[in-house]
Amino acid sequence: MTIRNKWEDFEEQNLSKNASLSKASQGREIFEVPCGLRTEYQRDRDRIIHSKAFRRLMHKTQVFISPGDHYRTRLTHTLEVSAIARTIARGLRLNEDLTEAIALGHDLGHTPFGHSGEKVIDEILKKQGLHFYHNEQSLRVVEVLEKNGKGLNLTFEVRDGILGHSGKSKMPITLEGQIVRISDRVAYLNHDIDDALRGGILKEADLPKEELDILGTTNSARINKLVESIIYSSEGYNTIKMDKDIQAAMDRLRVYMFDHVYINSKAKEEEAKVERLLTELFDYYLENVDALPREYHKNGNELIVNVVDYISGMTDSYAIKIFKELFLPKGYKEKIE
């Protein structure tokens, strides 16, 4: 019996009847001989961690563009989602390995400059009758772009969870995927409050008292309250949810954050610059096909798809570097560095 077999037996004997067992996975698009040490979902987790797209998340904006050392990046957000999601999965005796793999891969397709960058690329594509959603690009990263165009060949359940983590898409078919979907909101709502307080965008006294009385006055207290509610409300059910009063308070707090941070705050002051930078890069590569790196000259793809793949995969710092190289005179660039 292999180590993998022992893990599969452990899952079958100890996990909930609603858990996704690794040996019951719907499998990969391309068959692979099973690993002797790791289950299918453990393999997927490792492939995501070792991917280039995962490493780039450390240099991509979460909310605050060009933040200080202690603000969240897209990578730290991903790790916080993973930690929250694993706690919920453990509390419900669901598959932690599947949950972790989905959580670590859910934002691989996010653009530079966070949701500001996503909005700019989506607006550009809308003029062509297309759209850009980061969850769809995350799926494209793991299916097509990673490993020099070969993709990571992940299991169906992980790919389904990555695609389904955002509100713009259908609910994931697994409870583990549903956990990541709700954990994403729990994580960003609370860490964005923390970052907004650190950045002086909000003051403690500004936060809505009624919601804090229900959810907690600190970041850790709120996360604990929300996670407890999810576990106790979902136990024994074939869906992931939270207590309706807790959910209502969280939704109201989320509306408050959209009104005071995500849309109308100095956190968005740089958005016009992001729009100009990404738009000019986009126009440049559409007009200068040969300037695209060789790996983005995909056979059978429209040029616009190749440009989206390249630009959306950039980190904040790389996008700024390329913009300087293309549009700033060398002498002037040397003086400002």
Residue pairs with C-beta under 8 A, 6 or more apart in sequence:
2 36
2 37
3 36
3 37
3 38
4 34
4 35
4 36
4 37
4 38
4 39
7 22
7 38
7 39
7 42
8 21
8 22
8 23
8 39
11 19
11 21
11 22
11 23
11 39
11 95
12 21
12 23
14 93
15 21
15 93
15 94
15 95
16 92
16 93
16 94
18 92
18 94
18 175
18 238
19 93
19 94
19 95
19 175
19 176
20 41
20 94
20 95
20 98
20 157
20 174
20 175
20 176
21 95
22 39
22 40
22 41
22 42
22 95
22 97
22 98
23 39
23 40
25 40
25 41
25 155
25 156
25 157
26 155
26 156
26 157
27 40
27 155
27 156
28 40
28 153
28 154
28 155
28 156
29 143
29 153
30 153
32 153
34 40
35 42
35 43
38 46
39 97
40 155
41 95
41 97
41 98
41 101
41 155
41 157
41 158
42 97
42 101
44 98
44 101
44 105
44 152
44 154
44 155
44 158
45 97
45 100
45 101
45 104
47 152
47 154
48 54
48 101
48 104
48 105
48 108
48 142
48 152
48 154
49 104
51 108
51 141
51 142
51 146
51 147
51 152
52 146
53 108
53 109
53 141
53 142
53 145
53 146
53 313
54 75
54 78
54 104
54 105
54 108
56 313
56 315
57 73
57 74
57 75
57 78
57 107
57 108
57 110
58 73
58 74
58 75
58 76
59 73
59 315
59 316
59 317
59 318
60 73
60 74
60 75
60 110
60 111
60 112
60 113
60 114
60 315
60 316
61 67
61 73
61 74
61 112
61 113
61 114
61 116
61 117
61 316
62 71
62 72
62 73
62 74
62 76
62 77
62 114
62 188
62 191
62 192
62 195
63 72
63 114
63 115
63 192
63 195
63 261
63 262
63 267
64 71
64 72
64 195
64 199
64 267
65 113
65 114
65 116
65 267
65 270
65 274
65 316
66 270
66 316
67 73
67 195
67 199
70 198
71 195
71 198
71 199
72 80
72 191
72 192
72 195
74 107
74 110
74 114
76 191
77 107
77 187
77 188
77 191
78 103
78 104
78 106
78 107
80 187
80 191
81 103
81 106
81 180
81 183
81 184
81 187
81 188
82 100
82 103
82 104
84 183
84 186
84 187
84 223
84 227
85 99
85 100
85 102
85 103
85 179
85 180
85 183
86 96
86 99
86 100
86 103
87 227
88 94
88 99
88 179
88 182
88 183
88 227
88 230
88 231
88 234
88 240
89 95
89 96
89 99
89 176
89 179
90 96
91 227
91 231
91 235
92 175
92 179
92 231
92 234
92 235
94 175
94 176
94 179
95 176
98 157
98 158
98 161
98 174
98 176
98 177
99 176
99 179
99 180
101 154
101 158
101 161
102 157
102 158
102 161
102 162
102 165
102 172
102 176
102 177
102 180
103 180
103 183
105 138
105 142
105 154
105 158
105 162
106 135
106 138
106 161
106 162
106 165
106 180
106 184
107 134
107 138
108 137
108 138
108 141
108 142
108 162
109 134
109 135
109 136
109 137
109 138
109 139
109 140
109 141
109 312
110 117
110 118
110 134
110 137
110 138
110 312
111 117
111 118
111 120
111 121
111 132
111 134
111 137
111 278
111 311
111 312
111 314
112 278
112 311
112 312
112 314
112 315
112 316
112 318
112 319
113 120
113 270
113 274
113 278
113 316
113 319
115 262
116 268
116 270
116 271
116 274
116 275
117 274
117 278
117 312
118 132
118 133
118 134
120 274
120 275
120 278
120 279
121 132
121 278
121 282
121 308
121 311
121 312
122 131
122 132
122 133
124 278
124 279
124 282
125 131
125 132
125 304
125 308
128 304
130 304
132 308
132 312
133 166
133 168
133 169
134 166
134 312
135 162
135 163
135 164
135 165
135 166
135 168
135 169
136 163
136 169
137 308
137 312
138 162
138 163
139 159
139 162
139 163
140 309
141 313
142 151
142 152
142 154
142 158
142 159
142 162
143 151
143 152
143 154
143 159
144 151
145 151
145 309
145 313
146 152
148 295
149 295
149 298
157 173
157 174
157 176
157 177
160 172
160 173
160 174
160 177
161 172
161 174
161 176
161 177
161 180
161 181
163 169
163 172
164 170
164 171
164 172
164 173
164 177
164 178
164 181
165 172
165 177
165 180
165 181
165 184
166 181
166 184
171 177
171 178
171 181
172 178
172 180
172 181
175 234
175 238
175 239
175 240
178 239
178 240
179 230
179 240
181 240
182 230
182 240
182 241
182 242
185 250
185 254
186 223
186 226
186 227
186 230
186 250
187 223
189 250
189 253
189 254
189 257
190 219
190 222
190 223
190 226
191 219
192 257
192 261
192 262
193 202
193 207
193 219
193 257
194 219
196 202
196 257
196 260
196 261
196 265
196 267
197 203
197 204
199 266
199 267
201 260
201 261
201 265
201 266
201 267
202 260
202 261
206 260
207 256
208 252
208 253
208 256
210 249
210 252
211 249
211 250
211 252
211 253
211 256
212 222
214 225
214 245
214 246
214 249
215 221
215 222
215 225
215 226
215 246
215 249
215 250
215 253
216 222
216 224
216 225
225 246
226 242
226 246
226 250
229 242
229 243
229 246
229 247
230 240
230 241
230 242
232 243
233 241
233 242
233 243
234 240
234 241
234 242
241 247
242 250
261 267
262 268
277 319
277 320
277 323
278 311
278 319
280 323
280 326
280 327
281 311
281 319
281 322
281 323
281 326
282 307
282 311
284 291
284 326
285 291
285 292
285 307
285 310
285 311
286 303
286 304
286 307
289 297
289 303
292 306
292 307
292 310
293 310
296 306
296 307
296 309
296 310
297 306
298 305
298 306
298 309
311 319
314 322
324 333
325 333
